[in-house]
Amino acid sequence: LMRLIAAKEGFIRAPFFIEGAVVGFLGAIIALLSLAGLFFLFHQRFALGNQFYWNDVLFSFLPHEMLLLFLALATFLGGMGGYFSARSFMKLK
């Protein structure tokens, strides 16, 4: 429909790119929150009990730089997925 009103291909692909980026970002947020929840549950569970000899080992969650890198990479990959899927669909028509 957008081609019928002479829209450029970049204008047609942009919503797919944005949607892919948003879905990638939200997926990364959900994954990181789940991972953090499991980490803190595991840490709390085993830090209180002396069943294992892990008391001398310091456990910490991922550094902030790695969290930001993970979010940026997931956003980029989601956006590229949307872009290439729209591009391949536009070549078929």
N, C-alpha and C positions, 0 to 999 in steps of 0.2 A: 504494500500500500504506500509506503514511503517512497518507493522508487517511482510510483506513478505521479507523485507531486515533485519529482526531480530533486529529491534529497540526495546529498552526497553520501558516499559509502562510509566515511568517518562519522557522520551524523547518525547513520543507521546502526553502526557498530558500538557507539558509545554507551547506550543503555546496557548492552550485554557485558561490556567490559566492567561497568560500574557494578552491575549485579554480581558478577563473578568475584570482584574485589570485596564486596560487602559480605558475600557468603563465605569467602576464604577467611576474612577477618573474624567473623562471628564463629566460624568453626575452630579457628585457632584459640579464641577466647574460651570457648567451651572446653576444648581439649586441655588448655593450661589450667583452668579452674578445677577440672576433674583430677588432673595430675597433682595439683597443689593440695587438694582435699585428701587424696590418697596418701600423699607424702606426710602431711601433718597428722593424719590418723595413724599411719605406721610409726611415725616418730613418737607420738604420744603413747602409743601402746607399748612400744619396746623400750622407751626411756624410763618408764615407771617400773617395769619388771626387770629383775636381774637374772632372767632366764638365759640370756645370751651374754657372751663376753664382748659386747660391743660398746661398753661404757667409755673406753678410751678413744673411740672413733667419733669424730665430729661430723655429723650429717648436716648438710645445708641444702636448701632448695636452689634452683637454677639462679645464676646471677642476673641482674637486671638487664645487662647488655644482651645476654642470650635470649631473654624473654622478648625484648624488642626486636631482635633479629628474627626470631621465630614468627612474631606477628607480621613483620614486614615481608618475610618470605612467603607466608601463607596468603597474605593479601595480594602480593605480586602474582603468585601462581594461580590464584583464583581469577584474577583479572585477565591473565593470559589465556586461561582456559575459556573464559567467556569470549575473548577476542577471537581466538582461533576457531571456536565452534561457529561463531557468526560468520567468520570469513569463509569457512568451508561451506556453510549453508548458502552463502551468497554466490559462490562459484557454481553451485548446482542449479540455481534458478536462472 
